Structure formats: C-alpha cells, structure tokens
Amino acid sequence: MASRYVQALENVTIETLATVPGLLPVEVVRQAVKEVENEVQRDAQGVGTVDLEGTRRQVLAQPIYRQRLAQADQLEAQGKATLQDIAGMGGLKKLMYDTKGMTQEANTQLSQAKAERDQVLQAVERSPEMQAAQAAAAEAVRKRQQVGATIGELGQLVPRAERGQALFDRPDHIYRVPETVGRVADKARAIASHGVKGMPAADIERLTIKALDVAWKAPESQNEFQVRVSRFVVPAEQRQLQGKAQARNQDRGPRSVAYPLESNQK
C-alpha cells in the first residue's frame, strides 16, 4: 500500500503538492520541515564574517599609501610646530616676524595634510581588495537575512498542514511556488515511503486515491506559460465546477443590445 502511494506521488508535481491539501500526511510535512530547517542552519554556519577593518589595514600598509601618509604626517607636523612657535612668541617678537603669513602657511599645511589623508582613504575604499571585501560582507548579510526569512516561512507550514490547509495559498495570478515551500514539498515526497509506515491502510489508500486524482500530464502545447500553468492540478471536484462554469459562460455567449431609436420630434 505504501509503495502504491509513493508511485502515485511520482506523477504529482511540486506545485500540486504545495497547493492541494491532504496529499501529504502531517507527520511527513513535519519531518520534511525539520530536515529542510537543518539544511538551512548548516548552510548558515558556513556564512562567515568579513573583516573589513583588517582588509583596510592591509591595503593601507602598501608602500604607495604608506609614503603618502608619511608626507601628510610631515606636513601636519610642520604646521603644528609653526603654530606652536607663534603661540610662544612675545609681543615684540611677533612684531619682528610676519606671524600672519606664518599662520596662513601653517594652516595651509594642515589643510593639505588632511586632504591628502582623505584622498588616501578614498583610494583605499576604491581599491580592488576593499571592493571585494565589501561585496563579500554584503553577500554575508544577505545570506543571513535570507536564512532568517526561510526559518520564518518554515515555521508556518506545519500549522497549515495541521489545520488541513495547503502549504501555499496561491493567488490566482501567480503560477509559481515559493522556494521554501517547494523544498519542503520535494523533501516530503522523497521521505513519504518512510513517513507513512504505521499508518492505517485505509488512510494510505485515501492518500493514494487523491494522489492519482491530481496526477499531472504534460500538455500538448510546448508554450512555457501553458506548461507552467498546467502543473497546478486541482482535484476532480474542483475541475468539474470549473468545467460547469466554463460551459455556462459559453452558453451565454455574446448578446446583442438593442438601443432605442432617437427621435428628433417632440
């Protein structure tokens, strides 16, 4: 009985498993969610941290940047020394020297030193090493956020199965299944043979009949959109209702509308 059920599931698409309730036992969904969650957490452990400051120090240690920073330090030291000399001068000595010009030159040296450091830091940030490190850091952040979102999505699937709902409530205009739901549905189908062991034969037979009912057949059209739509198979009862609705719409057909003739006479 379990073998028949597993064979029937082979012809059920992931899209149908995700959107039609009652095809997978709750215990199988629970086990599949647990296994996928373990896989996600293992992947998360491989996401390391990127030492941006360490990379920045390594780039700054390159000779070209060390030389430019040394020049900036020299300019700054000269400017500060000049300002200190002016501050230590007495009133008479200040009259003897062009302290205004000296102060202006010292401030220029300080400004040049600051500008040189800023240019060095900007060059470091634009360096290939820093660009690669920043990209790796952004990717690590994205992966950690994705792991958190996936764990949150996984936490919603078992309660849905316990309430008799489909794993994914698909809107009418969407013909795809979220990646997390697809992984769980695929995992559940893979472990179904072990998950139904110990279940009553009548329950397994009911699952098998439902799986046979929603088996997928590739459409004759090779249009990509039509193939994607066809993978969402609905149960026979729903197909009958859809067929009746389509028949009613065809019976109605386009109807002509009679408009009253306008009269110019009162």
C-alpha positions as CSV (number, residue, x, y, z in Angstrom):
1,M,0.0,0.0,0.0
2,A,2.8,2.4,0.8
3,S,4.6,1.5,-2.4
4,R,1.4,2.4,-4.4
5,Y,1.2,5.7,-2.6
6,V,4.8,6.6,-3.4
7,Q,4.4,5.6,-7.1
8,A,1.3,7.8,-7.3
9,L,3.2,10.8,-5.8
10,E,5.8,10.5,-8.5
11,N,3.2,11.8,-11.0
12,V,2.2,14.7,-8.8
13,T,4.0,18.0,-9.4
14,I,5.7,20.0,-6.6
15,E,3.2,22.8,-7.5
16,T,0.2,20.5,-6.8
17,L,1.7,19.1,-3.6
18,A,2.2,22.7,-2.4
19,T,-1.3,23.9,-3.3
20,V,-3.6,20.9,-2.8
21,P,-4.2,20.0,0.9
22,G,-4.5,16.4,2.0
23,L,-1.9,14.9,-0.3
24,L,0.8,14.6,2.4
25,P,0.4,13.3,6.0
26,V,1.0,15.9,8.6
27,E,3.8,13.9,10.1
28,V,5.6,13.7,6.7
29,V,5.3,17.5,6.4
30,R,6.6,17.9,9.9
31,Q,9.6,15.7,9.2
32,A,10.3,17.4,5.9
33,V,10.2,20.9,7.5
34,K,12.6,19.7,10.2
35,E,15.1,18.3,7.6
36,V,15.0,21.5,5.5
37,E,15.4,23.6,8.5
38,N,18.5,21.6,9.5
39,E,19.9,22.1,6.0
40,V,19.3,25.8,6.2
41,Q,21.0,26.1,9.5
42,R,24.0,24.1,8.3
43,D,24.3,26.5,5.3
44,A,24.1,29.4,7.7
45,Q,27.0,28.1,9.7
46,G,29.1,28.4,6.6
47,V,28.4,32.1,6.2
48,G,31.5,33.7,7.8
49,T,32.2,37.2,8.8
50,V,34.3,39.6,6.7
51,D,37.0,41.6,8.5
52,L,36.6,44.9,6.7
53,E,39.0,46.7,9.1
54,G,41.6,44.1,8.7
55,T,41.4,44.4,4.9
56,R,41.6,48.2,5.2
57,R,44.7,47.9,7.3
58,Q,46.3,45.6,4.8
59,V,45.7,48.0,1.9
60,L,46.9,50.9,3.9
61,A,50.1,49.0,4.6
62,Q,51.0,49.1,0.9
63,P,54.1,51.2,0.1
64,I,52.4,53.8,-2.0
65,Y,49.9,54.6,0.7
66,R,52.5,54.5,3.5
67,Q,54.5,57.1,1.6
68,R,51.6,59.4,1.0
69,L,50.5,59.1,4.7
70,A,54.1,59.9,5.8
71,Q,54.1,63.0,3.7
72,A,50.8,64.0,5.2
73,D,52.2,63.4,8.7
74,Q,55.2,65.6,7.8
75,L,53.1,68.5,6.6
76,E,50.9,68.3,9.7
77,A,53.9,68.3,12.0
78,Q,55.4,71.3,10.3
79,G,52.1,73.2,10.5
80,K,51.6,72.4,14.2
81,A,55.2,73.3,15.0
82,T,54.8,76.7,13.3
83,L,51.6,77.4,15.2
84,Q,53.3,76.5,18.5
85,D,56.2,78.8,17.7
86,I,53.8,81.6,17.1
87,A,51.9,80.9,20.2
88,G,55.2,81.1,22.3
89,M,56.3,84.4,20.8
90,G,56.2,87.5,22.9
91,G,54.6,90.7,21.7
92,L,58.0,92.2,20.5
93,K,59.0,89.1,18.7
94,K,55.6,88.9,16.9
95,L,56.3,92.4,15.6
96,M,59.6,91.2,14.1
97,Y,58.1,88.3,12.3
98,D,55.3,88.0,9.7
99,T,53.1,86.0,12.0
100,K,50.1,86.4,9.8
101,G,51.8,84.9,6.9
102,M,53.3,82.2,9.0
103,T,49.9,81.3,10.4
104,Q,48.4,81.2,7.0
105,E,51.2,78.9,5.7
106,A,50.8,76.6,8.8
107,N,47.0,76.3,8.3
108,T,47.6,75.6,4.6
109,Q,50.0,72.8,5.6
110,L,47.4,71.3,8.0
111,S,44.7,71.5,5.3
112,Q,47.0,69.8,2.7
113,A,47.7,67.1,5.2
114,K,44.0,66.5,5.9
115,A,43.2,66.5,2.2
116,E,46.0,64.0,1.4
117,R,44.7,61.6,4.1
118,D,41.2,61.9,2.8
119,Q,42.4,61.1,-0.7
120,V,44.3,58.1,0.6
121,L,41.3,56.8,2.4
122,Q,39.1,57.2,-0.6
123,A,41.6,55.4,-2.8
124,V,41.7,52.6,-0.3
125,E,37.9,52.2,-0.3
126,R,38.0,52.1,-4.2
127,S,40.8,49.5,-4.2
128,P,40.0,46.0,-5.6
129,E,40.7,44.5,-2.3
130,M,38.2,46.6,-0.4
131,Q,35.6,46.4,-3.2
132,A,35.8,42.6,-3.0
133,A,35.7,42.6,0.8
134,Q,32.7,44.9,0.9
135,A,30.9,42.7,-1.7
136,A,31.6,39.6,0.4
137,A,30.3,41.4,3.5
138,A,27.1,42.4,1.8
139,E,26.6,38.9,0.5
140,A,27.1,37.5,4.0
141,V,24.5,39.9,5.3
142,R,22.1,38.9,2.6
143,K,22.5,35.2,3.3
144,R,21.9,35.7,7.0
145,Q,18.8,37.7,6.3
146,Q,17.6,35.0,3.8
147,V,18.2,32.3,6.4
148,G,16.1,34.2,8.9
149,A,13.3,34.7,6.4
150,T,13.4,31.0,5.4
151,I,13.2,29.8,9.0
152,G,10.2,32.1,9.5
153,E,8.5,30.6,6.4
154,L,9.2,27.1,7.6
155,G,7.5,27.8,10.9
156,Q,4.2,28.5,9.1
157,L,4.0,25.2,7.1
158,V,3.3,22.6,9.8
159,P,0.4,24.6,11.4
160,R,-1.1,25.0,8.0
161,A,-0.9,21.2,7.4
162,E,-2.4,20.6,10.9
163,R,-5.3,22.8,10.0
164,G,-5.9,20.9,6.8
165,Q,-4.7,23.8,4.6
166,A,-2.4,23.7,1.6
167,L,1.2,24.5,2.2
168,F,0.8,27.5,-0.1
169,D,-2.3,29.5,-0.8
170,R,-1.6,30.6,-4.3
171,P,-3.1,33.8,-5.7
172,D,-4.9,33.4,-9.0
173,H,-2.4,35.4,-10.9
174,I,0.7,33.6,-9.7
175,Y,2.0,30.3,-11.3
176,R,5.0,29.6,-9.2
177,V,5.7,28.2,-5.7
178,P,8.0,29.9,-3.2
179,E,11.4,28.3,-3.0
180,T,11.0,27.3,0.7
181,V,7.6,25.6,0.1
182,G,9.0,23.8,-3.0
183,R,11.9,22.5,-1.0
184,V,9.6,21.1,1.7
185,A,7.2,19.6,-0.8
186,D,10.1,17.9,-2.6
187,K,11.6,16.6,0.6
188,A,8.2,15.4,1.8
189,R,7.7,13.4,-1.4
190,A,11.2,11.9,-1.0
191,I,10.5,10.7,2.6
192,A,6.9,9.7,2.1
193,S,7.7,6.0,1.9
194,H,9.1,6.1,5.4
195,G,6.6,8.6,6.7
196,V,3.5,6.5,6.1
197,K,4.8,3.5,7.8
198,G,2.5,2.6,10.7
199,M,-0.5,4.4,9.2
200,P,-3.7,2.5,8.8
201,A,-4.2,1.0,5.4
202,A,-7.4,2.9,4.8
203,D,-5.6,6.2,5.4
204,I,-2.9,5.3,2.9
205,E,-5.5,4.2,0.4
206,R,-7.2,7.6,0.7
207,L,-3.9,9.4,0.1
208,T,-3.2,7.2,-2.9
209,I,-6.6,7.9,-4.5
210,K,-6.2,11.6,-4.0
211,A,-2.7,11.5,-5.5
212,L,-3.9,9.6,-8.5
213,D,-6.7,12.1,-9.0
214,V,-4.3,15.0,-9.3
215,A,-1.6,13.3,-11.4
216,W,0.0,15.6,-13.9
217,K,0.0,15.1,-17.7
218,A,2.2,17.3,-19.8
219,P,0.1,19.4,-22.2
220,E,0.3,19.1,-25.9
221,S,1.3,22.7,-26.2
222,Q,5.0,23.4,-25.5
223,N,4.3,27.0,-24.6
224,E,6.3,27.7,-21.5
225,F,3.5,29.6,-19.8
226,Q,0.9,26.9,-20.5
227,V,3.2,24.2,-19.2
228,R,3.8,26.2,-16.0
229,V,0.0,26.7,-15.5
230,S,-0.7,23.0,-16.2
231,R,1.5,21.9,-13.3
232,F,-1.1,23.2,-10.8
233,V,-3.5,20.3,-10.9
234,V,-6.8,20.6,-8.9
235,P,-8.9,17.8,-7.6
236,A,-11.7,16.3,-9.7
237,E,-14.5,18.1,-7.8
238,Q,-12.9,21.4,-8.5
239,R,-12.3,20.5,-12.1
240,Q,-16.0,19.7,-12.5
241,L,-17.0,23.0,-11.0
242,Q,-14.6,24.8,-13.3
243,G,-15.9,22.9,-16.3
244,K,-19.5,23.8,-15.4
245,A,-18.6,27.5,-15.0
246,Q,-16.9,27.5,-18.4
247,A,-19.9,25.8,-20.0
248,R,-22.3,28.4,-18.6
249,N,-20.1,31.2,-19.9
250,Q,-20.1,29.6,-23.4
251,D,-23.9,29.1,-23.3
252,R,-24.4,32.7,-22.6
253,G,-22.2,33.8,-25.5
254,P,-22.1,37.4,-26.7
255,R,-25.6,39.1,-26.6
256,S,-26.7,41.9,-28.8
257,V,-28.0,45.0,-27.1
258,A,-31.0,46.9,-28.6
259,Y,-30.8,50.6,-28.3
260,P,-34.0,52.8,-28.7
261,L,-34.1,54.9,-31.8
262,E,-33.7,58.6,-31.1
263,S,-36.4,60.8,-32.4
264,N,-36.0,64.4,-33.4
265,Q,-39.7,65.0,-32.9
266,K,-41.1,66.1,-29.5
